[in-house]
Amino acid sequence: MEVWEVTRYPTDVPATNNHILAAQSLIEASFQAAARNRWFDFSKGMSDGHK
């Protein structure tokens, strides 16, 4: 399994409070989707088309 992280934003610019809140919201929504769809079971996630 590979994980690639790509960003188009410079790393030398500090995040604003809005950026941090948006990131926290995305993480929570992603976690909830994974829990709701049982994707913590990797075979279930793979059968749903995730790689």
PQR file of N, CA, C, O and H, with PARSE charges and radii, in Angstrom:
ATOM      1  N   MET A   1       0.847  -1.160   0.000 -0.4000 1.5000
ATOM      2  CA  MET A   1       0.000   0.000   0.000 -0.0000 2.0000
ATOM      3  C   MET A   1       0.900   1.232   0.000  0.5500 1.7000
ATOM      4  O   MET A   1       1.908   1.281   0.706 -0.5500 1.4000
ATOM      5  N   GLU A   2       0.526   2.211  -0.791 -0.4000 1.5000
ATOM      6  CA  GLU A   2       1.250   3.471  -0.821 -0.0000 2.0000
ATOM      7  C   GLU A   2       0.324   4.610  -0.457  0.5500 1.7000
ATOM      8  O   GLU A   2      -0.870   4.575  -0.754 -0.5500 1.4000
ATOM      9  H   GLU A   2      -0.292   2.171  -1.364  0.4000 1.0000
ATOM     10  N   VAL A   3       0.875   5.606   0.180 -0.4000 1.5000
ATOM     11  CA  VAL A   3       0.141   6.834   0.480 -0.0000 2.0000
ATOM     12  C   VAL A   3       0.974   7.983  -0.054  0.5500 1.7000
ATOM     13  O   VAL A   3       2.149   8.123   0.285 -0.5500 1.4000
ATOM     14  H   VAL A   3       1.845   5.634   0.422  0.4000 1.0000
ATOM     15  N   TRP A   4       0.362   8.798  -0.885 -0.4000 1.5000
ATOM     16  CA  TRP A   4       1.035   9.968  -1.436 -0.0000 2.0000
ATOM     17  C   TRP A   4       0.369  11.210  -0.891  0.5500 1.7000
ATOM     18  O   TRP A   4      -0.858  11.315  -0.887 -0.5500 1.4000
ATOM     19  H   TRP A   4      -0.592   8.684  -1.161  0.4000 1.0000
ATOM     20  N   GLU A   5       1.158  12.134  -0.440 -0.4000 1.5000
ATOM     21  CA  GLU A   5       0.636  13.416   0.029 -0.0000 2.0000
ATOM     22  C   GLU A   5       1.236  14.503  -0.850  0.5500 1.7000
ATOM     23  O   GLU A   5       2.455  14.622  -0.976 -0.5500 1.4000
ATOM     24  H   GLU A   5       2.155  12.048  -0.443  0.4000 1.0000
ATOM     25  N   VAL A   6       0.370  15.277  -1.443 -0.4000 1.5000
ATOM     26  CA  VAL A   6       0.810  16.345  -2.335 -0.0000 2.0000
ATOM     27  C   VAL A   6       0.142  17.631  -1.888  0.5500 1.7000
ATOM     28  O   VAL A   6      -1.048  17.646  -1.575 -0.5500 1.4000
ATOM     29  H   VAL A   6      -0.620  15.180  -1.340  0.4000 1.0000
ATOM     30  N   THR A   7       0.896  18.690  -1.860 -0.4000 1.5000
ATOM     31  CA  THR A   7       0.320  19.971  -1.506 -0.0000 2.0000
ATOM     32  C   THR A   7       0.794  21.020  -2.497  0.5500 1.7000
ATOM     33  O   THR A   7       1.920  20.962  -2.992 -0.5500 1.4000
ATOM     34  H   THR A   7       1.863  18.678  -2.114  0.4000 1.0000
ATOM     35  N   ARG A   8      -0.059  21.961  -2.774 -0.4000 1.5000
ATOM     36  CA  ARG A   8       0.329  23.058  -3.649 -0.0000 2.0000
ATOM     37  C   ARG A   8       0.591  24.333  -2.849  0.5500 1.7000
ATOM     38  O   ARG A   8       0.843  25.398  -3.412 -0.5500 1.4000
ATOM     39  H   ARG A   8      -0.974  22.008  -2.371  0.4000 1.0000
ATOM     40  N   TYR A   9       0.528  24.202  -1.548 -0.4000 1.5000
ATOM     41  CA  TYR A   9       0.693  25.351  -0.678 -0.0000 2.0000
ATOM     42  C   TYR A   9       2.087  25.362  -0.075  0.5500 1.7000
ATOM     43  O   TYR A   9       2.628  24.311   0.267 -0.5500 1.4000
ATOM     44  H   TYR A   9       0.323  23.336  -1.091  0.4000 1.0000
ATOM     45  N   PRO A  10       2.663  26.535   0.054 -0.5600 1.5000
ATOM     46  CA  PRO A  10       4.004  26.613   0.650  0.2800 2.0000
ATOM     47  C   PRO A  10       3.976  26.187   2.116  0.5500 1.7000
ATOM     48  O   PRO A  10       3.002  26.426   2.829 -0.5500 1.4000
ATOM     49  N   THR A  11       5.045  25.565   2.540 -0.4000 1.5000
ATOM     50  CA  THR A  11       5.107  25.082   3.926 -0.0000 2.0000
ATOM     51  C   THR A  11       5.655  26.142   4.871  0.5500 1.7000
ATOM     52  O   THR A  11       5.637  25.950   6.087 -0.5500 1.4000
ATOM     53  H   THR A  11       5.836  25.371   1.961  0.4000 1.0000
ATOM     54  N   ASP A  12       6.142  27.257   4.335 -0.4000 1.5000
ATOM     55  CA  ASP A  12       6.719  28.286   5.206 -0.0000 2.0000
ATOM     56  C   ASP A  12       5.704  29.356   5.606  0.5500 1.7000
ATOM     57  O   ASP A  12       6.065  30.340   6.252 -0.5500 1.4000
ATOM     58  H   ASP A  12       6.156  27.413   3.348  0.4000 1.0000
ATOM     59  N   VAL A  13       4.439  29.172   5.228 -0.4000 1.5000
ATOM     60  CA  VAL A  13       3.378  30.115   5.579 -0.0000 2.0000
ATOM     61  C   VAL A  13       2.519  29.471   6.662  0.5500 1.7000
ATOM     62  O   VAL A  13       1.974  28.389   6.442 -0.5500 1.4000
ATOM     63  H   VAL A  13       4.146  28.373   4.703  0.4000 1.0000
ATOM     64  N   PRO A  14       2.383  30.103   7.820 -0.5600 1.5000
ATOM     65  CA  PRO A  14       1.592  29.483   8.894  0.2800 2.0000
ATOM     66  C   PRO A  14       0.105  29.412   8.546  0.5500 1.7000
ATOM     67  O   PRO A  14      -0.431  30.292   7.871 -0.5500 1.4000
ATOM     68  N   ALA A  15      -0.538  28.372   9.009 -0.4000 1.5000
ATOM     69  CA  ALA A  15      -1.977  28.203   8.793 -0.0000 2.0000
ATOM     70  C   ALA A  15      -2.748  29.212   9.631  0.5500 1.7000
ATOM     71  O   ALA A  15      -2.353  29.550  10.747 -0.5500 1.4000
ATOM     72  H   ALA A  15      -0.103  27.657   9.557  0.4000 1.0000
ATOM     73  N   THR A  16      -3.853  29.686   9.071 -0.4000 1.5000
ATOM     74  CA  THR A  16      -4.726  30.586   9.828 -0.0000 2.0000
ATOM     75  C   THR A  16      -5.675  29.741  10.681  0.5500 1.7000
ATOM     76  O   THR A  16      -5.753  28.524  10.515 -0.5500 1.4000
ATOM     77  H   THR A  16      -4.174  29.411   8.165  0.4000 1.0000
ATOM     78  N   ASN A  17      -6.384  30.386  11.580 -0.4000 1.5000
ATOM     79  CA  ASN A  17      -7.373  29.671  12.384 -0.0000 2.0000
ATOM     80  C   ASN A  17      -8.434  29.041  11.491  0.5500 1.7000
ATOM     81  O   ASN A  17      -8.892  27.932  11.765 -0.5500 1.4000
ATOM     82  H   ASN A  17      -6.321  31.375  11.715  0.4000 1.0000
ATOM     83  N   ASN A  18      -8.836  29.742  10.414 -0.4000 1.5000
ATOM     84  CA  ASN A  18      -9.816  29.174   9.485 -0.0000 2.0000
ATOM     85  C   ASN A  18      -9.286  27.926   8.802  0.5500 1.7000
ATOM     86  O   ASN A  18     -10.030  26.964   8.607 -0.5500 1.4000
ATOM     87  H   ASN A  18      -8.464  30.643  10.191  0.4000 1.0000
ATOM     88  N   HIS A  19      -8.006  27.926   8.433 -0.4000 1.5000
ATOM     89  CA  HIS A  19      -7.396  26.744   7.835 -0.0000 2.0000
ATOM     90  C   HIS A  19      -7.435  25.566   8.801  0.5500 1.7000
ATOM     91  O   HIS A  19      -7.781  24.446   8.425 -0.5500 1.4000
ATOM     92  H   HIS A  19      -7.402  28.707   8.591  0.4000 1.0000
ATOM     93  N   ILE A  20      -7.078  25.834  10.033 -0.4000 1.5000
ATOM     94  CA  ILE A  20      -7.040  24.778  11.051 -0.0000 2.0000
ATOM     95  C   ILE A  20      -8.437  24.216  11.297  0.5500 1.7000
ATOM     96  O   ILE A  20      -8.608  23.000  11.388 -0.5500 1.4000
ATOM     97  H   ILE A  20      -6.797  26.744  10.339  0.4000 1.0000
ATOM     98  N   LEU A  21      -9.431  25.084  11.404 -0.4000 1.5000
ATOM     99  CA  LEU A  21     -10.808  24.623  11.608 -0.0000 2.0000
ATOM    100  C   LEU A  21     -11.304  23.810  10.418  0.5500 1.7000
ATOM    101  O   LEU A  21     -11.979  22.796  10.598 -0.5500 1.4000
ATOM    102  H   LEU A  21      -9.292  26.072  11.330  0.4000 1.0000
ATOM    103  N   ALA A  22     -10.974  24.247   9.207 -0.4000 1.5000
ATOM    104  CA  ALA A  22     -11.381  23.511   8.010 -0.0000 2.0000
ATOM    105  C   ALA A  22     -10.720  22.134   7.976  0.5500 1.7000
ATOM    106  O   ALA A  22     -11.363  21.144   7.626 -0.5500 1.4000
ATOM    107  H   ALA A  22     -10.426  25.071   9.061  0.4000 1.0000
ATOM    108  N   ALA A  23      -9.447  22.069   8.337 -0.4000 1.5000
ATOM    109  CA  ALA A  23      -8.744  20.784   8.364 -0.0000 2.0000
ATOM    110  C   ALA A  23      -9.351  19.855   9.408  0.5500 1.7000
ATOM    111  O   ALA A  23      -9.545  18.669   9.143 -0.5500 1.4000
ATOM    112  H   ALA A  23      -8.925  22.873   8.621  0.4000 1.0000
ATOM    113  N   GLN A  24      -9.649  20.379  10.585 -0.4000 1.5000
ATOM    114  CA  GLN A  24     -10.264  19.560  11.631 -0.0000 2.0000
ATOM    115  C   GLN A  24     -11.637  19.056  11.192  0.5500 1.7000
ATOM    116  O   GLN A  24     -12.003  17.917  11.482 -0.5500 1.4000
ATOM    117  H   GLN A  24      -9.492  21.343  10.800  0.4000 1.0000
ATOM    118  N   SER A  25     -12.387  19.890  10.502 -0.4000 1.5000
ATOM    119  CA  SER A  25     -13.704  19.495  10.006 -0.0000 2.0000
ATOM    120  C   SER A  25     -13.579  18.381   8.966  0.5500 1.7000
ATOM    121  O   SER A  25     -14.353  17.424   8.981 -0.5500 1.4000
ATOM    122  H   SER A  25     -12.090  20.815  10.266  0.4000 1.0000
ATOM    123  N   LEU A  26     -12.607  18.509   8.067 -0.4000 1.5000
ATOM    124  CA  LEU A  26     -12.385  17.476   7.052 -0.0000 2.0000
ATOM    125  C   LEU A  26     -11.983  16.155   7.689  0.5500 1.7000
ATOM    126  O   LEU A  26     -12.470  15.099   7.286 -0.5500 1.4000
ATOM    127  H   LEU A  26     -11.979  19.287   8.056  0.4000 1.0000
ATOM    128  N   ILE A  27     -11.106  16.204   8.674 -0.4000 1.5000
ATOM    129  CA  ILE A  27     -10.680  14.981   9.366 -0.0000 2.0000
ATOM    130  C   ILE A  27     -11.876  14.313  10.039  0.5500 1.7000
ATOM    131  O   ILE A  27     -12.044  13.098   9.937 -0.5500 1.4000
ATOM    132  H   ILE A  27     -10.711  17.062   9.001  0.4000 1.0000
ATOM    133  N   GLU A  28     -12.701  15.093  10.723 -0.4000 1.5000
ATOM    134  CA  GLU A  28     -13.863  14.531  11.416 -0.0000 2.0000
ATOM    135  C   GLU A  28     -14.862  13.936  10.413  0.5500 1.7000
ATOM    136  O   GLU A  28     -15.382  12.842  10.633 -0.5500 1.4000
ATOM    137  H   GLU A  28     -12.564  16.080  10.806  0.4000 1.0000
ATOM    138  N   ALA A  29     -15.127  14.642   9.331 -0.4000 1.5000
ATOM    139  CA  ALA A  29     -16.064  14.134   8.323 -0.0000 2.0000
ATOM    140  C   ALA A  29     -15.527  12.855   7.685  0.5500 1.7000
ATOM    141  O   ALA A  29     -16.294  11.931   7.416 -0.5500 1.4000
ATOM    142  H   ALA A  29     -14.705  15.530   9.152  0.4000 1.0000
ATOM    143  N   SER A  30     -14.224  12.794   7.440 -0.4000 1.5000
ATOM    144  CA  SER A  30     -13.609  11.595   6.858 -0.0000 2.0000
ATOM    145  C   SER A  30     -13.712  10.417   7.820  0.5500 1.7000
ATOM    146  O   SER A  30     -14.034   9.301   7.413 -0.5500 1.4000
ATOM    147  H   SER A  30     -13.601  13.545   7.659  0.4000 1.0000
ATOM    148  N   PHE A  31     -13.438  10.671   9.100 -0.4000 1.5000
ATOM    149  CA  PHE A  31     -13.532   9.620  10.109 -0.0000 2.0000
ATOM    150  C   PHE A  31     -14.962   9.097  10.207  0.5500 1.7000
ATOM    151  O   PHE A  31     -15.182   7.887  10.257 -0.5500 1.4000
ATOM    152  H   PHE A  31     -13.177  11.578   9.431  0.4000 1.0000
ATOM    153  N   GLN A  32     -15.925  10.004  10.233 -0.4000 1.5000
ATOM    154  CA  GLN A  32     -17.333   9.604  10.330 -0.0000 2.0000
ATOM    155  C   GLN A  32     -17.758   8.790   9.110  0.5500 1.7000
ATOM    156  O   GLN A  32     -18.486   7.807   9.253 -0.5500 1.4000
ATOM    157  H   GLN A  32     -15.746  10.987  10.192  0.4000 1.0000
ATOM    158  N   ALA A  33     -17.318   9.180   7.918 -0.4000 1.5000
ATOM    159  CA  ALA A  33     -17.651   8.428   6.702 -0.0000 2.0000
ATOM    160  C   ALA A  33     -17.046   7.028   6.759  0.5500 1.7000
ATOM    161  O   ALA A  33     -17.701   6.050   6.399 -0.5500 1.4000
ATOM    162  H   ALA A  33     -16.727   9.978   7.802  0.4000 1.0000
ATOM    163  N   ALA A  34     -15.800   6.936   7.209 -0.4000 1.5000
ATOM    164  CA  ALA A  34     -15.151   5.629   7.319 -0.0000 2.0000
ATOM    165  C   ALA A  34     -15.872   4.742   8.327  0.5500 1.7000
ATOM    166  O   ALA A  34     -16.071   3.553   8.077 -0.5500 1.4000
ATOM    167  H   ALA A  34     -15.268   7.731   7.501  0.4000 1.0000
ATOM    168  N   ALA A  35     -16.260   5.308   9.452 -0.4000 1.5000
ATOM    169  CA  ALA A  35     -16.981   4.528  10.470 -0.0000 2.0000
ATOM    170  C   ALA A  35     -18.355   4.106   9.954  0.5500 1.7000
ATOM    171  O   ALA A  35     -18.757   2.954  10.120 -0.5500 1.4000
ATOM    172  H   ALA A  35     -16.099   6.273   9.654  0.4000 1.0000
ATOM    173  N   ARG A  36     -19.074   5.040   9.329 -0.4000 1.5000
ATOM    174  CA  ARG A  36     -20.425   4.760   8.838 -0.0000 2.0000
ATOM    175  C   ARG A  36     -20.414   3.664   7.760  0.5500 1.7000
ATOM    176  O   ARG A  36     -21.323   2.836   7.700 -0.5500 1.4000
ATOM    177  H   ARG A  36     -18.748   5.975   9.194  0.4000 1.0000
ATOM    178  N   ASN A  37     -19.384   3.667   6.919 -0.4000 1.5000
ATOM    179  CA  ASN A  37     -19.310   2.716   5.813 -0.0000 2.0000
ATOM    180  C   ASN A  37     -18.461   1.485   6.121  0.5500 1.7000
ATOM    181  O   ASN A  37     -18.236   0.645   5.251 -0.5500 1.4000
ATOM    182  H   ASN A  37     -18.645   4.339   6.968  0.4000 1.0000
ATOM    183  N   ARG A  38     -17.990   1.384   7.369 -0.4000 1.5000
ATOM    184  CA  ARG A  38     -17.198   0.247   7.843 -0.0000 2.0000
ATOM    185  C   ARG A  38     -15.892   0.088   7.050  0.5500 1.7000
ATOM    186  O   ARG A  38     -15.453  -1.031   6.786 -0.5500 1.4000
ATOM    187  H   ARG A  38     -18.174   2.066   8.077  0.4000 1.0000
ATOM    188  N   TRP A  39     -15.272   1.225   6.672 -0.4000 1.5000
ATOM    189  CA  TRP A  39     -14.035   1.178   5.901 -0.0000 2.0000
ATOM    190  C   TRP A  39     -12.812   0.951   6.762  0.5500 1.7000
ATOM    191  O   TRP A  39     -11.708   0.841   6.229 -0.5500 1.4000
ATOM    192  H   TRP A  39     -15.629   2.135   6.886  0.4000 1.0000
ATOM    193  N   PHE A  40     -12.967   0.875   8.076 -0.4000 1.5000
ATOM    194  CA  PHE A  40     -11.828   0.498   8.908 -0.0000 2.0000
ATOM    195  C   PHE A  40     -11.519  -0.986   8.721  0.5500 1.7000
ATOM    196  O   PHE A  40     -10.433  -1.448   9.072 -0.5500 1.4000
ATOM    197  H   PHE A  40     -13.864   0.964   8.509  0.4000 1.0000
ATOM    198  N   ASP A  41     -12.474  -1.727   8.170 -0.4000 1.5000
ATOM    199  CA  ASP A  41     -12.244  -3.099   7.700 -0.0000 2.0000
ATOM    200  C   ASP A  41     -11.722  -2.944   6.271  0.5500 1.7000
ATOM    201  O   ASP A  41     -12.496  -2.664   5.356 -0.5500 1.4000
ATOM    202  H   ASP A  41     -13.356  -1.352   7.885  0.4000 1.0000
ATOM    203  N   PHE A  42     -10.412  -3.126   6.078 -0.4000 1.5000
ATOM    204  CA  PHE A  42      -9.799  -2.837   4.791 -0.0000 2.0000
ATOM    205  C   PHE A  42     -10.419  -3.630   3.650  0.5500 1.7000
ATOM    206  O   PHE A  42     -10.527  -3.116   2.537 -0.5500 1.4000
ATOM    207  H   PHE A  42      -9.783  -3.353   6.822  0.4000 1.0000
ATOM    208  N   SER A  43     -10.827  -4.862   3.900 -0.4000 1.5000
ATOM    209  CA  SER A  43     -11.446  -5.646   2.822 -0.0000 2.0000
ATOM    210  C   SER A  43     -12.766  -5.016   2.395  0.5500 1.7000
ATOM    211  O   SER A  43     -13.115  -5.069   1.216 -0.5500 1.4000
ATOM    212  H   SER A  43     -10.740  -5.279   4.805  0.4000 1.0000
ATOM    213  N   LYS A  44     -13.509  -4.420   3.328 -0.4000 1.5000
ATOM    214  CA  LYS A  44     -14.756  -3.727   2.990 -0.0000 2.0000
ATOM    215  C   LYS A  44     -14.453  -2.486   2.159  0.5500 1.7000
ATOM    216  O   LYS A  44     -15.125  -2.224   1.162 -0.5500 1.4000
ATOM    217  H   LYS A  44     -13.226  -4.377   4.286  0.4000 1.0000
ATOM    218  N   GLY A  45     -13.448  -1.728   2.565 -0.4000 1.5000
ATOM    219  CA  GLY A  45     -13.059  -0.550   1.799 -0.0000 2.0000
ATOM    220  C   GLY A  45     -12.608  -0.906   0.393  0.5500 1.7000
ATOM    221  O   GLY A  45     -12.971  -0.235  -0.574 -0.5500 1.4000
ATOM    222  H   GLY A  45     -12.901  -1.941   3.375  0.4000 1.0000
ATOM    223  N   MET A  46     -11.813  -1.964   0.284 -0.4000 1.5000
ATOM    224  CA  MET A  46     -11.353  -2.400  -1.037 -0.0000 2.0000
ATOM    225  C   MET A  46     -12.524  -2.856  -1.900  0.5500 1.7000
ATOM    226  O   MET A  46     -12.567  -2.563  -3.094 -0.5500 1.4000
ATOM    227  H   MET A  46     -11.518  -2.509   1.069  0.4000 1.0000
ATOM    228  N   SER A  47     -13.478  -3.574  -1.298 -0.4000 1.5000
ATOM    229  CA  SER A  47     -14.632  -4.036  -2.081 -0.0000 2.0000
ATOM    230  C   SER A  47     -15.530  -2.888  -2.502  0.5500 1.7000
ATOM    231  O   SER A  47     -16.306  -3.019  -3.448 -0.5500 1.4000
ATOM    232  H   SER A  47     -13.444  -3.813  -0.328  0.4000 1.0000
ATOM    233  N   ASP A  48     -15.431  -1.758  -1.804 -0.4000 1.5000
ATOM    234  CA  ASP A  48     -16.197  -0.559  -2.187 -0.0000 2.0000
ATOM    235  C   ASP A  48     -15.432   0.293  -3.193  0.5500 1.7000
ATOM    236  O   ASP A  48     -15.887   1.377  -3.556 -0.5500 1.4000
ATOM    237  H   ASP A  48     -14.800  -1.652  -1.035  0.4000 1.0000
ATOM    238  N   GLY A  49     -14.281  -0.183  -3.644 -0.4000 1.5000
ATOM    239  CA  GLY A  49     -13.550   0.492  -4.711 -0.0000 2.0000
ATOM    240  C   GLY A  49     -12.404   1.370  -4.294  0.5500 1.7000
ATOM    241  O   GLY A  49     -11.799   2.039  -5.133 -0.5500 1.4000
ATOM    242  H   GLY A  49     -13.911  -1.064  -3.348  0.4000 1.0000
ATOM    243  N   HIS A  50     -12.084   1.383  -2.994 -0.4000 1.5000
ATOM    244  CA  HIS A  50     -10.963   2.208  -2.530 -0.0000 2.0000
ATOM    245  C   HIS A  50      -9.664   1.440  -2.689  0.5500 1.7000
ATOM    246  O   HIS A  50      -9.630   0.215  -2.572 -0.5500 1.4000
ATOM    247  H   HIS A  50     -12.575   0.840  -2.313  0.4000 1.0000
ATOM    248  N   LYS A  51      -8.610   2.169  -2.953 -0.4000 1.5000
ATOM    249  CA  LYS A  51      -7.297   1.548  -3.112 -0.0000 2.0000
ATOM    250  C   LYS A  51      -6.318   2.143  -2.138  0.5500 1.7000
ATOM    251  O   LYS A  51      -5.152   1.749  -2.116 -0.5500 1.4000
ATOM    252  H   LYS A  51      -8.638   3.164  -3.047  0.4000 1.0000
TER
END
